[in-house]
Amino acid sequence: MPEKRKRLWIRITILAVLFSAVGYALYQNLNSSKDLKINAHAPDFTLTSIEGKKVSLKELKGKVVLVNFWGSWCDPCKREMPLIQSAYEKYKKQGFEVLAINVKESKFAVTSFLKQNQLNIPVLLNNDLKISKDYGVNKFPTNFMIDRDGKVKQIYEGEVTKDQLEGWINELL
């Protein structure tokens, strides 16, 4: 009897190790993202705007672009949106663009949020999370400032301040 119990524990241990290894491999695969660096070319993407129009980052080459990953459930995202809106209005004519990429929310939820907060910045829907992974986004909000040549010049996780945002824009315009 003790021999059977010993074999049972060995089998249970082997299975636990196997399940742990498979679980770890799945976790790593699902959470793997590219490590985007300063001065690297920003990965191109094409997403659909809330108006239903296809928008590609490469179409904006020659402009300074803020790529902002956000969600309406994210309090820091909510607080920085008016700053982004203000900067967009102030610098748009000088070649500044915003691509606010909403992550995993319905068009209805995003549209309601924008109306409620009187925002009209360009918003794209990212429901498959591929773009978030390409940019290595793990926290919200995350902002990428891209220069006129399509290179990443700033990466900032967390709520951006007015001074930070305007400083980045003025440096690149």
Summary of the structure (lengths in Angstrom):
residues: 173
radius of gyration: 21.4
end to end distance: 79.0
largest distance: 82.8
contacts: 481
relative contact order: 0.19
helix: 46%
strand: 23%
